[in-house]
Amino acid sequence: MTLFYLIRHGENDWTGKKITGWAPGIHLNARGQGQAEAMPGLLAGVRLKAVYSSPLERTLETAEPLARRQGLRVVPRPALGEVRYGRWEGQSLPSLRRRKLWAIIQQSPSLARFPDGESFIEAQSRVVAEMETLRAEHARDTIACVSHADTIKLAIAHYLGLPLDHFQRLSIAPASISLLSVIDGQARLLLLNDTRATEQAATG
């Protein structure tokens, strides 16, 4: 059995305001750094075999305190990266909500492709293939994968047999922890969207 701790990166100045995507140079803000520093304590009783991360700055910075506490190094895995939003990257969410594509993304995401970017089908196939590769390498291990909201939701939807058009029903907050077990093709969602890192960061 492989246990996947699926962790979304902490907050940055674009969170909830703009589509960040693969834009370079987007780092955790002070609140996000606090969330990242709270993460190791929440998993203090867990022995991780490896910490993998999307190669983007905000995910690597979220993963680093956890890996350090576990005596591990962060291993970047590009296939855990964000959905490629193409020309939508860097644009504000209020302006994007007025586009025709926005309604498709919310109601029938399996039909959506971002301009000069990926479709959700492609992004889901990418992240699931990566998780299956990691599962083969860690057949009896517990590992952490630090990634992004949509990629985590797409992965969970796949393993639960949830139609892709329903994946938006899942909620993955910044710095949240979800736990998925996979054995012999059977998956169990043991934890979804645990936001205690944010709560602890808020209380100092």
C-alpha positions, 0 to 999 in steps of 0.5 A: 500500500502506498500512502500519498500525502497530497499537500497544496502549496501555501499562499502567495500574493496572487492566491485568489486574485490571479491565475498563477500557473507556471509563471516564474518568480511567484514565492510564498508570502508571509502567510504562506511561509507561516503555513509551510512552517506549520506543516512539519508539526502536523506530520510529526508522527508520520515517517515519510520515505520521500518528499516530492514537489512540483518544480515551481517556487511556491511548492518547493518552498512549502515542501522544504520545511517538511523535508528538512524535519524528516531528514529528507531532500525535496525531489522536484517532479515536473509532472506534479506541476500546475495545469498549464493555463496558457494565455490565462496565466497572470490574468485576474480572476474577475476578468476571466470569470466574464469569459465564455470558457469560464462557464465550461470550466465550471460546468463541463471541464472535460471539454475545456482547453486553455488557450495555448495551454492544456486541457483538464484531461491532459493535466489529469493524465499527466499527474495520474501517470506520475503518481502511478510511477511513484506508487511503483517506486514506493509500493509500501511507503508513505510519501508526500507530494506537494502540488497545486489545487487543480492537479490534486483535485484531478488526481483525487477525482481519478482515484475515487472514480469521480467523473472529471466533470465533477472534479470542481466539487472538491475543495483544496485550500492553500496549505491543505493536506489530503491523504490517499491510500492506493493498493492493487488499484483500489483507492481510499480517501482518508483525509480531504482538505485538512487546513490546520496549517492555516489555522496554526499560522494564523494563531502564530 
